[in-house]
Amino acid sequence: MKFADTLKTLPEFAGEKLVLTDASGAEVATIANAPGTAGSFRVYAHLARQHGAINSEAAAEGLAIYAEHTEDATQHPGKHPNIDRLIGLMLSGGTLNVRIE
């Protein structure tokens, strides 16, 4: 299934932005709920709700959700930073906490 089709099946979330923090509580990234990043906002919010945080299991699910964009991200590092972050979590085994504001 393509990303756009899968995205339609995910719940919507209220909030202006999603804040990702590391284990020490330091902010590592934000994803705005705005045109251009609203899809990633929705994916990350869904993953956080399902898994409690963005860990390697959540990252694997997220990469499957991003579908064709995941392949593009692996071929063009830096083009899709929100996907690159999930790939990094898969490789490192790290975890990011999520807060919606």
N, C-alpha and C positions, 0 to 999 in steps of 0.2 A: 504494500500500500504506500502511496506517496505521502509526503509530509503534510501537505494541505488537507488530504483526506483524514489522516490520523488526527491532526490538530482539531478538526471539527468534532471529534469524539471526546475530547478532553473537557473537563469542566472549566468554566470561566472563573476568574478570581478578581476581587476588587483590590485596588491599591494603586499607588502611583509608581512604585518601584519595588524591586526585590533586592535585598542586600545580602550578599554572601560574605560570611566570616569564617576565619580559620579556627582551630582549636583554642587559640589564645583569645579569641574574640575580636581580632583585628579584621577590619573590613578589607576584603581582597577584590571585590567587584560589585557593581550594581547593574541591574538590568531594568530599564525603564519600561513601563506599561504604556508604550507610545508606538506610533507607526514606525516600522522598521525593526522593532525589538519586541513587540507585543506577543509574537509567537513564542519567542524564547522565554519571556516572562511567564507565559501560560505553561510551557513545558516544565520549567524549573519549579514553579509553584506546585504543579501536579506531582512531580517527583518528590518534592519535600513532604507533601501530604501523604504520599504512599509509603515513603521510606523513613520519614522523620528528619532526614538530612540528605545531602547529596554525597553518597558514598560510592564505592565501585559498583555495587549492584544497581543503584539508581542511575549511575552514569551509563551502564550497559543498556538499561531500558531507554534512557534518553537518546542514546546513539541510534537505537532501533526506531524511535519515534521520528528523529530527524531524517531517517531514510536516505533518499538520494543526496541530501545535503551533507551527510556524513562522509560519503565517498568523495564528494567535492572538497570537503575540508581536509581529508587525508592527502589529496593530490595538491592542494594549495594551502599549506599552513599559513595562518594569519588572516585568511579571508573570512573565516567564521569563528570569531573568538569564543563564542558561547559553546560551540561544539568542540573547539580545541581544548577548552577547559575540561569538558567531560572526558576527552581522550587522555588528558593529563592525569585525571583522577583514576582512570582505569590503570594507567601505568604505575602510578605512585601508591595506589591503595589509600590515598588520603580521603578526608571527609571535609565538606563545607557545610556550615549551618546556614539556614535560610530564615530571613525575617522580611515580611511584607509590610511596607509602610504606605 
